[in-house]
Amino acid sequence: MSKQNGRGIFKNAINNRTDALGGVRKEIGALKTHRAELVHVANRMFDILGDNQYNLDQPRVDMHMNVSWDGKPQLYVSYRGATGFKDDGLMVAMAYLMGIGFDDKGKGYEYAEALNREYEFAREDIVVKFDVYVRSDSPTCRKVVVGEETKTYKTYKIECD
């Protein structure tokens, strides 16, 4: 059995960072490979949804690109202040994606407390995710209390002799 030492720990740290760098290079490569299409889809989403970031009277649109856990380039669309989950702009954007070959993977998580749902559209090579937040004064959506939950958690403290 070998004894641990500073040099070995340092070597492990370098190897770990080198492995991580290799993963980042793959992710950058995936983004660059699909650059034209990602940019095109993002621009179409801005055309359809608008590029509002400051006017609180209209839905706010923010986007970023990343690489998903499985190595696919991903366009993430945050759409806040929608009139509902069938908001006109949202429906047009989703129809556009399906029209260019994206499969509707349906709703992801739903966070009722925030009137929030996630939708995912995917092709073999690219993923588009919508994170949609509905206005609290939406004419079509509202939070409805369906129950109450009480949880009990153990608390601890340390005692030493």
C-alpha positions in Angstrom: 0.0 0.0 0.0 1.4 3.4 -1.0 1.5 6.3 1.3 -0.4 9.5 0.4 1.7 12.5 -0.2 1.4 16.1 -1.5 2.9 15.3 -4.9 0.3 12.5 -5.5 -2.6 14.7 -4.5 -1.3 17.4 -6.8 -1.0 15.0 -9.7 -4.6 13.8 -9.1 -5.8 17.4 -9.2 -4.0 18.0 -12.5 -5.4 14.8 -14.0 -9.0 15.7 -12.8 -8.8 19.2 -14.3 -7.3 17.8 -17.6 -10.2 15.3 -17.8 -12.7 18.2 -17.2 -11.0 20.3 -19.8 -11.5 17.4 -22.3 -15.2 17.4 -21.5 -15.4 21.2 -22.0 -13.7 20.9 -25.3 -16.3 18.3 -26.4 -19.1 20.6 -25.3 -17.6 23.5 -27.2 -17.2 21.3 -30.3 -20.9 20.3 -30.0 -22.0 23.9 -29.8 -19.7 24.9 -32.8 -21.0 22.0 -34.9 -24.6 23.2 -34.5 -23.8 26.9 -34.4 -25.8 27.9 -37.5 -28.9 26.1 -36.5 -28.8 27.2 -32.8 -28.4 30.8 -33.9 -31.2 30.5 -36.4 -33.6 28.9 -33.9 -32.7 31.5 -31.2 -33.3 34.3 -33.7 -36.7 32.8 -34.7 -37.6 32.5 -31.0 -36.8 36.2 -30.6 -38.8 37.1 -33.7 -41.8 35.2 -32.4 -41.6 35.9 -28.7 -39.9 39.3 -28.8 -36.7 40.3 -27.1 -38.3 42.2 -24.2 -36.2 42.2 -21.0 -37.4 45.4 -19.3 -41.1 46.2 -20.0 -43.0 44.6 -17.2 -46.3 44.9 -19.2 -45.1 42.3 -21.7 -43.6 38.8 -21.3 -39.9 38.9 -20.6 -37.7 36.7 -22.8 -34.2 35.6 -21.8 -32.2 32.9 -23.6 -28.9 31.1 -23.3 -27.2 28.2 -24.9 -25.5 25.3 -23.2 -24.8 21.6 -23.5 -27.2 19.2 -21.8 -26.0 16.4 -19.5 -26.0 14.0 -22.5 -23.8 16.2 -24.6 -26.5 17.7 -26.8 -26.4 21.5 -27.6 -29.4 23.1 -25.8 -31.2 26.4 -26.3 -32.9 27.4 -23.0 -35.8 29.9 -23.3 -37.1 31.6 -20.2 -40.5 33.1 -20.9 -41.8 35.1 -17.9 -45.1 36.9 -17.7 -47.1 34.8 -20.1 -50.8 35.2 -20.2 -51.2 31.5 -19.7 -49.7 28.2 -20.8 -51.5 28.6 -24.1 -50.1 32.1 -24.6 -50.3 33.0 -28.3 -46.5 33.6 -28.7 -45.7 30.5 -26.9 -48.0 28.4 -29.1 -46.5 29.9 -32.3 -43.0 29.2 -31.0 -43.8 25.6 -30.2 -45.6 25.0 -33.5 -42.5 26.4 -35.3 -40.2 24.0 -33.5 -42.5 21.0 -34.4 -42.6 22.3 -38.0 -38.8 22.0 -38.3 -38.6 18.5 -36.9 -38.5 18.9 -33.1 -40.5 16.4 -31.1 -42.6 17.7 -28.3 -41.4 15.8 -25.2 -44.2 17.3 -23.2 -44.1 19.0 -19.8 -41.1 18.5 -17.6 -41.5 19.7 -14.1 -44.4 21.8 -12.9 -43.9 24.2 -10.0 -47.5 25.3 -9.1 -46.4 27.8 -6.4 -44.7 29.9 -9.0 -47.2 29.2 -11.9 -44.2 27.7 -13.7 -43.9 24.8 -16.2 -41.0 23.5 -18.3 -41.5 22.1 -21.8 -38.9 20.3 -23.9 -38.5 19.9 -27.6 -35.8 17.7 -29.0 -34.3 16.3 -32.1 -31.5 13.8 -32.3 -28.9 16.6 -32.2 -30.4 19.6 -30.4 -32.7 20.3 -27.4 -34.9 23.4 -26.9 -36.3 23.9 -23.4 -38.9 26.5 -22.4 -39.2 27.6 -18.8 -42.6 29.4 -18.8 -43.9 31.5 -15.9 -47.5 32.7 -16.1 -48.5 36.1 -14.7 -50.2 36.0 -11.3 -53.2 37.9 -12.8 -53.6 35.4 -15.7 -57.1 35.2 -17.0 -56.7 31.5 -17.6 -54.4 30.1 -14.9 -54.4 30.3 -11.2 -52.9 28.5 -8.2 -55.4 26.3 -6.5 -54.9 24.9 -3.0 -55.3 21.1 -3.2 -54.2 20.2 0.2 -51.8 20.9 3.1 -48.7 19.0 4.1 -46.9 19.0 7.4 -43.5 17.4 7.6 -41.5 16.5 10.7 -37.8 16.6 10.6 -35.4 15.4 13.3 -33.0 17.9 14.6 -29.6 17.1 16.1 -26.9 18.6 18.2 -23.4 17.3 18.9 -22.6 16.1 22.5 -19.2 15.0 23.4 -17.8 13.4 26.6 
